[in-house]
Amino acid sequence: MLEVKTIEKPDERRDFPRGHLEAVHMTGLDFAVATFEPGWRWSESVKPLAGTETCMVHHNGYVVQGRMHILMDSGQESEVQAGDVFVCPPGHDAWVVGDEQVILYDFAGAMATEYAKGS
């Protein structure tokens, strides 16, 4: 069955401190567009909602705008920026770098279904 939706009319929107996400749910695909404002940090903005020490959501992402630093529980770290495609397993913190908001697309599914939901 062919399905087409626009992110301009998301199935749901989830707001959290200094950011929000919009999700589209389709057969075989849960897609999220996340917007993070300057000053956003997962451990400050989403940790209280998630109830975990670090983000336990797997991300398959594409950065549309801005820069984000990712610090894995293992100590590995990297920065992603506009134009980057990335895979980030569970167990990380992340934060916006600089004064530009970060917009990213996440295709992994869990961000659209689980991210920033109260426990």
Secondary structure, DSSP 8 states (H G I E B T S, - for coil): ------TTS-SEEEEETTEEEEEEEETTEEEEEEEE-TT-BHHHHTHHHH-SSSB---EEEEEEESEEEEEETTS-EEEEETT-EEEE-SSEEEEEESSS-EEEEE-SSHHHHTTT---
